[in-house]
Amino acid sequence: MARRLLAPILAAYVLLAVGYSLGTPPWEAPDEPSHYLYAEHIAAHGFLPPEAQPQKGYYWENGYVTSLYEWYQPPLYYALVAPLIALVDWVRPDTIPQAFPPVNPAFPGQARNLFVAVCEPASAPPSLRLARYFSVVLGLCTLLAVYGAAMLISRGDRSVALTATGLQAFIPQYTFLSGYVTNDNLAVLLSALSLLTFLHLLRTPDRRQTRLLVVAGALLAMALYTKLSLLFLLPLGLLCLLLRFTHHCSARRWLSESSMLAAVAVIPCLLGLVLLPGLREQVAYAYEALEMKAEFMSGAYVVGLWPQTYTSFWGTFGWMNVSTPRWIANSLTAIWAVGLIGAAALFTRRLRQGQHGSSCWRPLLLLWVTCGLVAIGFIRFNLSVRQPQGRLLFAALPALVILVTMGYRRLSGRLFPLVGTAMVLFAFAVNLLCLLGSLLPAYAFPH
């Protein structure tokens, strides 16, 4: 019976994500024009885009918002989207947009729309729609990975796996993210798949797992080709092998496994730097752009990142200017905080007991370290570029939702199936409310 409940959760997610995708006008999502242009450039030319000059001032001025300012991003996500755009151009020639609508002069003070609303049917290019639906598919695959990881860490408890999957599926900001063109969707998927692979490695520390190590290394290589914020997965993978070592205590095997993981992960990136034109320029630019700025080096600045990060983690749509009711963020925060307290208690209990096997403290430690590394990376990034957006923490979502769910499993005992169902239904209800009560009305009467 519990197995059948996964399908309704996934179906509800798809309907909501498609609703967010259709309800969000073309290009009215953070950096979507530039992400799309990157993929379109690869589709049209077959190579990485050239460098675009940075902009001083607001992003919607002087045409910057419709430039290729995301040119320095690693190329994997865009290489996957490019064939979809090329397919649309082959099936329906001349439908790839050649120009964007003009920037709305009333934005942001009197208008939600960054671009002047265009009412013709061609205002929603089919290539953009298809690329957005690809994001929905990536989000769906992420939920399946979360389900698998939760099944592993809970030793096959389907109520835990379903609750974790539902909690992630119905975070309003996650569903909104899954409805537009951005490399964040592939980044969250690769984070979830990497975590799933690491948990598999921890499950069988006594056995050699050459295939799993190769899979883990390949996932890390793809992550490094997707987004620089996923660099945390490399030390996380090495920590996983160190935790395996604390069980089998073979230094020779640990050195062999670590070397194999690092080689499979790093060698493709080194080859890309040598063989792929433009990749070295991307890395050099990113390194220069991410230098820490003196004006950001203060405790007050770091604390000041919190308010916008907090609200946008749960739900702030459009170009970060379509808000949702504050009680939704506060309610979800309270629910998750109780779960994390329970997860901390569970981790402490298992650590004291010193259990061995798949149910010990090691998998929980891996989840906590994931959250910590992502938070550190978020702060480090904001010391270079001020961007306090909750979506930048979403690489930790798979670990977070599993921790929250395991915490409630610890606190509620036999009542957990009822408690988990109530949390998922509540999350679904507030997600639907955000779609129908915030996003759709914001764009119903464009200025």
C-alpha positions as CSV (number, residue, x, y, z in Angstrom):
1,M,0.0,0.0,0.0
2,A,2.8,2.4,1.0
3,R,4.5,1.8,-2.3
4,R,1.5,3.0,-4.2
5,L,1.6,6.4,-2.5
6,L,4.8,7.4,-4.3
7,A,3.0,7.8,-7.6
8,P,0.4,10.3,-6.2
9,I,3.2,12.4,-4.7
10,L,5.2,12.4,-7.9
11,A,2.0,13.2,-10.0
12,A,1.1,16.1,-7.7
13,Y,4.6,17.4,-8.0
14,V,4.5,17.3,-11.8
15,L,1.2,19.0,-11.9
16,L,2.4,21.8,-9.6
17,A,5.7,22.2,-11.4
18,V,3.9,22.4,-14.8
19,G,1.5,24.9,-13.2
20,Y,4.4,27.1,-12.1
21,S,6.0,26.8,-15.5
22,L,2.9,27.8,-17.4
23,G,2.0,30.5,-14.8
24,T,5.4,32.2,-15.0
25,P,5.6,34.3,-18.1
26,P,8.5,33.8,-20.5
27,W,11.8,35.0,-19.0
28,E,10.3,36.1,-15.7
29,A,12.6,33.9,-13.5
30,P,16.1,34.6,-12.1
31,D,18.7,34.6,-14.9
32,E,16.5,32.6,-17.2
33,P,17.2,34.7,-20.4
34,S,21.0,34.2,-19.9
35,H,20.7,30.5,-19.1
36,Y,18.6,30.0,-22.2
37,L,20.9,32.0,-24.4
38,Y,23.8,29.8,-23.3
39,A,22.0,26.7,-24.4
40,E,20.9,28.3,-27.6
41,H,24.4,29.3,-28.4
42,I,25.6,25.7,-28.1
43,A,22.6,24.6,-30.2
44,A,23.4,27.1,-32.9
45,H,27.2,27.0,-33.0
46,G,28.3,23.8,-31.2
47,F,30.9,25.5,-28.9
48,L,31.0,27.4,-25.7
49,P,29.8,31.0,-25.7
50,P,32.4,33.9,-25.7
51,E,33.1,36.1,-22.7
52,A,30.5,38.7,-21.9
53,Q,31.5,41.9,-20.2
54,P,30.2,42.3,-16.6
55,Q,27.7,45.0,-15.8
56,K,27.9,47.7,-13.2
57,G,24.6,48.9,-11.8
58,Y,21.2,47.1,-11.8
59,Y,20.8,44.0,-13.9
60,W,17.9,45.2,-15.9
61,E,19.7,48.3,-17.2
62,N,21.6,48.6,-20.5
63,G,20.4,45.3,-21.9
64,Y,22.5,43.3,-19.4
65,V,19.5,41.1,-18.4
66,T,19.3,39.7,-21.9
67,S,23.0,39.2,-22.4
68,L,25.1,36.1,-22.0
69,Y,26.4,37.0,-18.6
70,E,26.2,33.3,-17.4
71,W,28.8,32.4,-20.1
72,Y,31.3,31.3,-17.4
73,Q,29.1,28.5,-16.0
74,P,30.3,24.9,-16.5
75,P,28.6,23.6,-19.7
76,L,27.0,20.2,-18.9
77,Y,23.4,21.5,-18.2
78,Y,23.4,23.7,-21.3
79,A,24.8,20.9,-23.4
80,L,21.8,18.8,-22.4
81,V,19.3,21.5,-23.1
82,A,20.9,22.5,-26.5
83,P,19.6,19.4,-28.4
84,L,16.0,20.2,-27.3
85,I,16.3,23.7,-28.7
86,A,17.9,22.3,-31.9
87,L,15.0,19.8,-32.2
88,V,12.4,22.5,-31.9
89,D,14.2,24.6,-34.6
90,W,14.3,21.5,-36.9
91,V,10.6,20.7,-36.4
92,R,9.4,24.3,-36.3
93,P,11.9,26.5,-38.1
94,D,12.2,30.2,-37.2
95,T,10.5,29.8,-33.8
96,I,13.6,30.3,-31.7
97,P,13.3,33.8,-30.3
98,Q,15.5,36.3,-32.0
99,A,14.8,39.2,-29.6
100,F,13.5,39.6,-26.1
101,P,10.6,41.9,-25.1
102,P,11.7,45.3,-23.9
103,V,12.4,45.8,-20.2
104,N,9.4,47.2,-18.4
105,P,10.1,50.8,-17.3
106,A,7.7,50.3,-14.3
107,F,9.9,47.5,-12.9
108,P,10.4,47.0,-10.0
109,G,8.5,49.7,-8.3
110,Q,5.1,49.5,-9.9
111,A,5.2,46.2,-11.9
112,R,5.9,42.6,-11.2
113,N,7.0,41.9,-14.8
114,L,10.6,42.6,-15.6
115,F,9.7,42.5,-19.3
116,V,6.9,44.3,-21.1
117,A,4.1,41.6,-21.4
118,V,3.6,40.4,-25.0
119,C,0.2,38.9,-25.6
120,E,0.9,37.2,-29.0
121,P,1.1,33.4,-29.0
122,A,4.7,33.6,-30.0
123,S,5.5,35.3,-26.7
124,A,6.0,31.8,-25.2
125,P,8.6,30.2,-27.6
126,P,8.2,26.4,-27.9
127,S,11.9,25.9,-27.3
128,L,11.6,27.7,-24.0
129,R,8.6,25.6,-23.0
130,L,10.4,22.4,-23.8
131,A,13.5,23.5,-21.9
132,R,11.3,24.3,-18.9
133,Y,9.6,20.9,-19.1
134,F,13.1,19.3,-19.1
135,S,13.6,21.1,-15.7
136,V,10.4,19.4,-14.5
137,V,11.9,16.0,-15.5
138,L,15.1,16.8,-13.7
139,G,13.2,17.7,-10.5
140,L,11.2,14.4,-10.8
141,C,14.4,12.4,-11.0
142,T,15.7,14.3,-8.0
143,L,12.7,13.1,-6.0
144,L,13.3,9.5,-7.0
145,A,16.9,9.8,-5.8
146,V,15.7,11.3,-2.5
147,Y,13.2,8.4,-2.1
148,G,16.0,5.9,-2.7
149,A,18.4,7.6,-0.3
150,A,15.7,7.8,2.4
151,M,15.0,4.1,1.9
152,L,18.6,3.3,2.5
153,I,19.2,5.3,5.6
154,S,15.9,4.2,7.2
155,R,16.5,0.5,6.3
156,G,13.5,0.2,4.0
157,D,11.0,2.3,6.0
158,R,8.6,3.4,3.2
159,S,6.8,5.9,5.4
160,V,10.2,7.7,6.0
161,A,11.0,7.6,2.3
162,L,7.5,8.9,1.2
163,T,7.6,11.7,3.8
164,A,11.1,12.9,2.7
165,T,10.1,12.8,-0.9
166,G,6.8,14.7,-0.3
167,L,8.5,17.4,1.8
168,Q,11.0,18.1,-0.9
169,A,8.4,17.9,-3.7
170,F,6.2,20.5,-2.1
171,I,8.6,23.2,-1.0
172,P,7.1,26.1,-3.1
173,Q,10.5,27.5,-4.1
174,Y,11.7,24.1,-5.2
175,T,8.6,23.6,-7.4
176,F,9.0,27.0,-8.8
177,L,12.7,26.3,-9.5
178,S,11.7,23.1,-11.3
179,G,9.5,25.1,-13.7
180,Y,12.1,27.3,-15.4
181,V,15.5,27.1,-17.2
182,T,18.4,27.1,-14.8
183,N,21.4,24.9,-14.1
184,D,20.3,24.7,-10.5
185,N,18.0,21.8,-11.4
186,L,20.7,19.6,-12.6
187,A,22.9,20.6,-9.7
188,V,20.3,19.5,-7.2
189,L,19.8,16.2,-9.0
190,L,23.5,15.4,-9.1
191,S,23.8,16.3,-5.4
192,A,20.9,13.8,-4.6
193,L,22.4,11.1,-6.8
194,S,25.9,11.6,-5.2
195,L,24.4,11.3,-1.8
196,L,22.5,8.2,-2.7
197,T,25.8,6.6,-4.0
198,F,27.7,7.6,-0.9
199,L,25.0,6.0,1.3
200,H,25.3,2.8,-0.8
201,L,29.1,2.8,-0.1
202,L,28.5,3.3,3.6
203,R,26.0,0.4,3.6
204,T,28.6,-2.2,2.7
205,P,32.0,-1.0,4.2
206,D,33.3,-4.6,4.4
207,R,33.1,-5.2,0.6
208,R,35.1,-3.7,-2.2
209,Q,32.8,-1.6,-4.3
210,T,34.7,-0.8,-7.5
211,R,31.6,-0.2,-9.6
212,L,30.1,2.1,-7.0
213,L,33.3,4.1,-6.7
214,V,33.4,4.6,-10.5
215,V,29.8,5.7,-10.4
216,A,30.5,8.1,-7.6
217,G,33.5,9.5,-9.4
218,A,31.5,9.9,-12.6
219,L,28.8,11.8,-10.7
220,L,31.4,14.0,-9.2
221,A,32.9,14.7,-12.6
222,M,29.4,15.6,-13.9
223,A,28.8,17.8,-10.9
224,L,32.0,19.8,-11.5
225,Y,30.9,20.2,-15.1
226,T,27.5,21.6,-13.9
227,K,28.1,24.2,-11.2
228,L,31.1,25.3,-9.1
229,S,29.0,25.3,-5.9
230,L,29.0,21.4,-6.2
231,L,32.7,21.4,-5.3
232,F,31.6,20.3,-1.8
233,L,30.8,16.9,-3.2
234,L,34.5,16.0,-3.6
235,P,35.4,16.4,0.1
236,L,32.1,14.8,1.0
237,G,33.0,11.7,-1.1
238,L,36.4,11.5,0.6
239,L,34.7,11.7,4.0
240,C,32.5,8.8,2.9
241,L,35.6,6.7,2.2
242,L,37.1,7.8,5.5
243,L,34.0,6.6,7.3
244,R,34.3,3.3,5.4
245,F,37.9,3.1,6.6
246,T,36.8,3.5,10.3
247,H,34.9,0.2,9.8
248,H,37.3,-2.0,7.7
249,C,40.5,-0.3,9.0
250,S,42.5,-1.2,5.9
251,A,44.8,1.7,5.0
252,R,45.7,0.1,1.7
253,R,42.1,-0.2,0.6
254,W,41.3,3.3,1.8
255,L,44.2,4.7,-0.2
256,S,43.1,2.7,-3.3
257,E,39.5,3.8,-3.0
258,S,40.4,7.4,-2.5
259,S,42.7,7.4,-5.4
260,M,40.1,5.8,-7.7
261,L,37.4,8.3,-6.6
262,A,39.6,11.3,-7.1
263,A,40.9,10.1,-10.4
264,V,37.5,9.4,-11.9
265,A,36.2,12.7,-10.7
266,V,39.1,15.0,-11.6
267,I,40.7,13.5,-14.8
268,P,37.7,14.4,-17.0
269,C,37.9,18.0,-15.7
270,L,41.6,18.2,-16.5
271,L,41.0,16.8,-20.0
272,G,38.3,19.3,-20.5
273,L,40.7,22.1,-19.6
274,V,43.1,20.8,-22.2
275,L,40.7,19.8,-25.0
276,L,37.6,21.9,-24.7
277,P,38.0,25.4,-26.2
278,G,36.8,28.1,-23.9
279,L,36.7,26.1,-20.7
280,R,40.0,27.5,-19.4
281,E,38.7,31.0,-19.9
282,Q,35.5,30.1,-17.9
283,V,37.5,28.7,-15.0
284,A,39.9,31.7,-15.0
285,Y,37.0,34.2,-15.0
286,A,35.2,32.3,-12.2
287,Y,38.3,32.2,-10.1
288,E,38.8,36.0,-10.5
289,A,35.1,36.8,-10.0
290,L,35.0,34.7,-6.8
291,E,37.7,36.6,-5.0
292,M,36.5,37.8,-1.6
293,K,35.7,41.5,-1.3
294,A,36.9,43.5,1.6
295,E,33.6,45.4,2.0
296,F,31.8,42.0,2.6
297,M,34.1,40.9,5.4
298,S,32.1,41.6,8.5
299,G,29.8,39.7,10.8
300,A,27.0,42.3,10.2
301,Y,27.1,41.7,6.5
302,V,26.8,37.9,6.9
303,V,23.9,38.3,9.4
304,G,22.3,40.7,6.9
305,L,22.1,37.9,4.3
306,W,19.6,36.0,6.4
307,P,16.2,37.8,5.9
308,Q,16.2,37.5,2.1
309,T,17.7,34.0,2.2
310,Y,15.0,32.9,4.6
311,T,12.0,34.0,2.6
312,S,13.4,33.0,-0.7
313,F,14.3,29.5,0.6
314,W,10.6,28.8,1.0
315,G,9.0,30.9,-1.7
316,T,9.8,34.1,-3.5
317,F,9.0,34.0,-7.2
318,G,9.6,36.0,-10.4
319,W,12.7,38.0,-10.3
320,M,12.8,37.7,-6.5
321,N,9.9,40.1,-6.3
322,V,6.7,38.0,-5.9
323,S,6.3,37.2,-2.3
324,T,4.3,34.6,-0.5
325,P,2.6,35.0,2.9
326,R,5.1,35.1,5.7
327,W,3.1,32.6,7.8
328,I,4.0,29.9,5.2
329,A,7.7,30.4,5.7
330,N,7.3,30.6,9.4
331,S,5.1,27.4,9.6
332,L,7.5,25.4,7.4
333,T,10.5,26.6,9.4
334,A,8.8,25.5,12.6
335,I,8.1,22.1,11.2
336,W,11.6,21.6,9.9
337,A,13.2,22.9,13.1
338,V,11.4,20.3,15.2
339,G,12.5,17.6,12.8
340,L,16.1,18.7,12.9
341,I,16.1,18.7,16.7
342,G,14.9,15.2,16.5
343,A,17.6,14.3,14.0
344,A,20.2,15.8,16.3
345,A,18.9,13.7,19.2
346,L,18.9,10.6,17.0
347,F,22.5,11.2,15.9
348,T,23.6,11.8,19.5
349,R,22.0,8.6,20.6
350,R,23.5,6.4,17.9
351,L,26.9,8.0,18.4
352,R,26.8,7.1,22.1
353,Q,25.7,3.6,21.4
354,G,28.5,3.1,18.8
355,Q,26.3,0.9,16.6
356,H,27.7,-0.8,13.5
357,G,26.1,-1.4,10.2
358,S,23.8,0.6,8.0
359,S,21.9,2.0,10.9
360,C,24.8,3.5,12.7
361,W,25.8,7.2,13.1
362,R,27.9,7.3,9.9
363,P,25.1,8.0,7.4
364,L,23.6,10.6,9.6
365,L,27.0,12.3,10.0
366,L,27.3,12.4,6.2
367,L,23.9,14.2,6.0
368,W,24.9,16.8,8.6
369,V,28.2,17.4,6.9
370,T,26.4,17.9,3.6
371,C,24.3,20.6,5.1
372,G,27.3,22.2,6.8
373,L,29.4,22.2,3.6
374,V,26.6,23.8,1.5
375,A,26.1,26.5,4.1
376,I,29.8,27.3,4.2
377,G,29.9,27.4,0.4
378,F,26.9,29.7,0.4
379,I,28.6,32.2,2.8
380,R,31.8,32.0,0.9
381,F,30.0,32.8,-2.4
382,N,28.3,35.8,-0.8
383,L,31.6,37.1,0.3
384,S,32.4,37.6,-3.4
385,V,29.0,38.3,-4.9
386,R,26.0,39.4,-2.8
387,Q,23.3,37.0,-3.8
388,P,21.3,35.9,-0.7
389,Q,19.0,33.5,-2.5
390,G,17.6,30.4,-0.9
391,R,17.9,28.4,-4.0
392,L,21.7,28.5,-3.6
393,L,21.2,26.2,-0.6
394,F,19.2,23.6,-2.5
395,A,22.1,21.3,-3.1
396,A,21.6,20.4,0.6
397,L,17.8,19.7,0.3
398,P,18.1,15.9,-0.2
399,A,20.1,15.7,3.0
400,L,17.9,18.2,4.9
401,V,14.6,16.5,4.1
402,I,15.9,13.1,5.1
403,L,17.2,14.5,8.4
404,V,13.9,16.2,9.2
405,T,12.0,13.1,8.4
406,M,14.3,10.9,10.5
407,G,13.9,13.3,13.3
408,Y,10.2,13.0,13.3
409,R,10.5,9.2,13.0
410,R,12.6,9.4,16.2
411,L,10.2,11.7,18.0
412,S,6.8,10.3,17.1
413,G,7.5,6.6,17.1
414,R,4.5,4.5,16.0
415,L,2.5,7.6,15.2
416,F,5.0,8.6,12.5
417,P,3.0,7.4,9.5
418,L,0.2,9.7,10.6
419,V,2.5,12.6,11.4
420,G,4.4,12.2,8.1
421,T,1.2,12.2,6.1
422,A,0.0,15.3,7.8
423,M,3.2,17.1,7.1
424,V,3.2,16.2,3.4
425,L,-0.5,17.2,3.0
426,F,0.2,20.5,4.7
427,A,3.2,21.1,2.4
428,F,1.1,20.3,-0.6
429,A,-1.6,22.7,0.5
430,V,0.7,25.6,1.1
431,N,2.4,24.9,-2.2
432,L,-0.9,25.0,-4.0
433,L,-1.8,28.2,-2.1
434,C,1.4,29.8,-3.3
435,L,0.7,28.9,-6.9
436,L,-2.9,30.0,-6.9
437,G,-2.7,32.9,-4.4
438,S,0.7,34.4,-5.1
439,L,2.3,33.6,-8.5
440,L,-0.8,33.4,-10.8
441,P,-2.4,36.6,-9.4
442,A,0.9,38.5,-9.7
443,Y,1.0,37.9,-13.5
444,A,-2.7,37.9,-14.2
445,F,-2.8,41.6,-14.9
446,P,0.6,42.6,-16.2
447,H,1.5,46.3,-16.3
